Amino acid sequence: MVFPRDQAKNYNKAQRQFIDVVRRTFMKFDLDGNGYIDQDEVRGLMEETYKIMGMKKEITQEDIDSYLRVVDTNGDGKVQLEEFEALFIKSIERLGMTKSLKDSGFLKKSGCLETE
């Protein structure tokens, strides 16, 4: 779910920080500002991710297709903000950090994003 900027005042500090990180990261890779990350932009996202991790890997079309199979839940071939947010939540869950987000009020008990 998208987090409307006009509702940000209703979020606690932890929620606003998390939303800000997700949005800034998304916007960084949505190079043309069209509201989604397409295949070419996914390549840049993956290259930078590998670079940050200290990995030297040539990104192939197969890598991009694999990333999209995981993240592009509606199957349109591109990543919307909502799908990107879901990826962040899954990553946090894998790191065992959902308890702190639930405690901060950002995640519902079900694990879904709290947006209201």
C-alpha positions in Angstrom: 0.0 0.0 0.0 1.2 3.5 -0.8 1.9 5.8 2.1 0.2 9.2 1.2 2.5 12.1 2.1 -0.4 14.1 3.6 -0.9 11.3 6.1 2.7 11.2 7.3 1.9 13.5 10.2 -0.2 10.6 11.6 2.7 8.3 11.7 5.2 7.9 14.6 8.9 8.6 14.1 9.9 5.0 13.4 7.1 4.8 10.7 8.1 8.0 9.1 11.7 7.0 9.0 11.0 3.6 7.4 8.6 5.1 4.9 11.2 7.7 4.0 13.9 5.1 3.5 11.7 3.0 1.2 10.5 5.9 -0.8 14.0 7.5 -1.3 15.4 4.1 -2.3 12.6 3.6 -4.8 13.0 7.1 -6.2 16.7 6.6 -6.6 16.2 3.8 -9.0 13.1 5.1 -10.7 15.4 7.1 -12.9 12.7 8.5 -15.2 10.2 9.2 -12.4 7.4 7.3 -14.0 6.3 5.6 -10.8 7.9 2.2 -11.4 11.2 0.5 -11.8 11.5 -1.1 -15.2 14.0 -3.8 -16.4 16.8 -1.3 -17.2 16.4 0.3 -13.8 16.3 -3.1 -12.1 19.8 -3.7 -13.6 21.1 -0.5 -12.0 19.5 -1.5 -8.7 21.1 -4.9 -8.8 24.5 -3.6 -9.8 24.5 -1.1 -6.9 23.3 -3.8 -4.4 26.1 -6.1 -5.4 28.6 -3.3 -5.3 27.5 -2.4 -1.7 27.8 -6.0 -0.7 31.3 -6.1 -2.2 30.4 -8.6 -4.9 31.7 -8.4 -8.4 29.0 -9.9 -10.7 27.9 -9.1 -14.2 24.1 -8.8 -14.1 22.5 -11.0 -16.8 18.9 -10.8 -18.2 18.3 -14.1 -16.3 19.2 -12.2 -13.0 16.8 -9.4 -13.9 14.0 -11.9 -14.8 14.6 -13.8 -11.5 14.4 -10.5 -9.5 11.2 -9.6 -11.3 9.6 -13.0 -10.6 10.1 -12.4 -6.9 9.2 -8.7 -6.6 6.8 -8.0 -9.5 3.8 -9.6 -7.8 1.2 -8.3 -10.3 3.2 -9.7 -13.3 3.3 -6.5 -15.4 7.1 -6.6 -15.8 8.0 -3.7 -13.6 8.2 -2.9 -9.9 5.7 -0.4 -8.3 6.3 1.3 -5.0 3.9 -1.1 -3.3 5.8 -4.1 -4.5 9.1 -2.5 -3.5 7.7 -1.9 0.0 6.6 -5.5 0.3 10.2 -6.5 -0.6 11.5 -4.3 2.3 9.1 -6.0 4.7 10.1 -9.5 3.6 13.8 -8.5 4.0 13.1 -7.2 7.5 11.2 -10.4 8.4 14.2 -12.5 7.3 16.4 -10.4 9.5 14.1 -11.0 12.4 13.3 -7.3 12.8 9.5 -7.4 12.6 9.1 -7.4 16.4 10.7 -4.0 16.6 8.5 -2.7 13.8 5.4 -4.1 15.4 6.4 -2.6 18.7 6.8 0.8 17.0 3.3 0.4 15.6 4.5 0.2 12.0 3.4 -3.4 11.3 0.0 -4.9 12.3 0.1 -8.1 14.2 -0.6 -9.8 10.9 2.6 -8.5 9.4 1.0 -6.1 7.0 2.0 -2.5 6.8 0.0 -0.2 9.1 -0.9 2.9 7.1 -3.7 4.5 9.0 
